[in-house]
Amino acid sequence: QVQLVESGGGLVQPGGSLRLSCAASLSIFSTYTMNWYRQAPGKQRELVATITSGSNPNYPDSVKGRFTISRVNSQKMVYLQMNSLKPEDTARYYCNAARTVPKSDYWGQGTQVTVSS
């Protein structure tokens, strides 16, 4: 059974940092594109970071320069380093594993990040 388990969320003051982790029980983990999404109450789920199977990262403008995604294939782990956090970063953050051939799409349960003074 495939599992993605996020950890590392919590309460942090504006300007602070958090590091989210995602442990994946995926066969051939290295073939998956790994993504971090977030969803705030009343808002749509938003993609905040992607790292391809070739370890190429991509970010939307809203987090570029503040968030860094990384992966360690040997440990089946993906990380999201979040710096200079803002109140608008408050959301539940989800780890996602996606692959097109064969088509696969898996989600974790999420971890809550709250940025508040």
WOBELGI-V595641 format. One line per field, one symbol per residue. phi: phi as a letter, one per 30 degrees, with the letter a starting at -180 (. if undefined). psi: psi as a letter, one per 20 degrees, with the letter a starting at -180 (. if undefined). A space follows every 10 residues. Layout:
phi = ???
psi = ???
This chain:
phi = .dbbbcajdl cbdeidbbbc bbccccdhed dcdcbccbbc eibddbdcab bddciccabd edbeiccbcb bbddchbbbb dcchdceddd accbcbcbbc bddbabbddj bdcbcac
psi = ppppoqrira pqqpiaqqoq qoppmpplhi iqppqprqpq pjrqpppiqq prhjkpqqqr hhipihqpqr qohhilqqqo porlqqhiip rppppppqqh oqpqoqqaiq ppppoq.
